[in-house]
Amino acid sequence: MTVGALRDLKALTEYAREQIEAADALLVAHEATELNLCRCGRPCPCEERRQAVDRRGHYAKIVGAAL
């Protein structure tokens, strides 16, 4: 692997980790509360929670592949 490829992989992995952290923050903000409602007041899982789960899963694969 070339130096440039390693640098690009490191940058992609760092970006993926940042995206996972952002998704985790959204997941906390959109947790289910009593009566299966999201903290935003909509039925859980709300669209934001679904998107955060998908986002986290996508970037977790990138981080896992880089290891």
C-alpha positions in Angstrom: 0.0 0.0 0.0 1.4 3.4 -0.9 1.9 6.3 1.5 -0.9 8.2 -0.2 -3.3 5.3 0.1 -2.5 4.9 3.8 -3.0 8.6 4.3 -6.4 8.4 2.5 -7.4 5.3 4.5 -6.5 7.1 7.8 -8.5 10.2 6.8 -11.5 8.0 5.8 -11.3 6.1 9.0 -11.1 9.3 11.1 -14.1 10.8 9.1 -16.1 7.5 9.7 -15.4 7.7 13.5 -16.6 11.3 13.6 -19.8 10.2 11.8 -20.3 7.4 14.3 -20.0 9.9 17.2 -22.5 12.2 15.5 -24.9 9.2 15.0 -24.5 8.2 18.6 -25.4 11.7 19.8 -28.5 11.6 17.6 -29.4 8.2 19.0 -29.2 9.5 22.6 -31.4 12.5 21.6 -34.0 10.1 20.0 -34.2 7.4 22.6 -37.5 5.7 23.4 -39.2 7.0 26.5 -42.2 5.6 28.3 -45.2 4.6 26.1 -42.7 3.9 23.3 -42.4 7.6 22.3 -39.2 9.1 21.1 -37.7 12.0 23.1 -38.8 14.2 20.2 -42.4 13.3 20.9 -43.0 11.1 17.9 -43.6 7.3 17.9 -40.3 5.4 18.3 -38.4 4.8 16.2 -38.7 8.2 14.6 -37.2 8.9 11.2 -34.2 10.6 12.7 -33.5 7.6 14.9 -33.8 5.2 11.9 -31.4 7.4 9.8 -28.9 7.5 12.7 -29.0 3.7 13.1 -28.3 3.4 9.3 -25.6 6.0 9.4 -23.9 4.4 12.3 -24.0 1.0 10.7 -22.6 2.2 7.4 -19.6 4.0 9.0 -19.0 1.2 11.5 -18.3 -1.1 8.5 -15.7 1.3 7.2 -14.0 1.5 10.6 -14.1 -2.3 10.9 -12.7 -2.8 7.5 -9.8 -0.4 8.2 -8.7 -2.4 11.3 
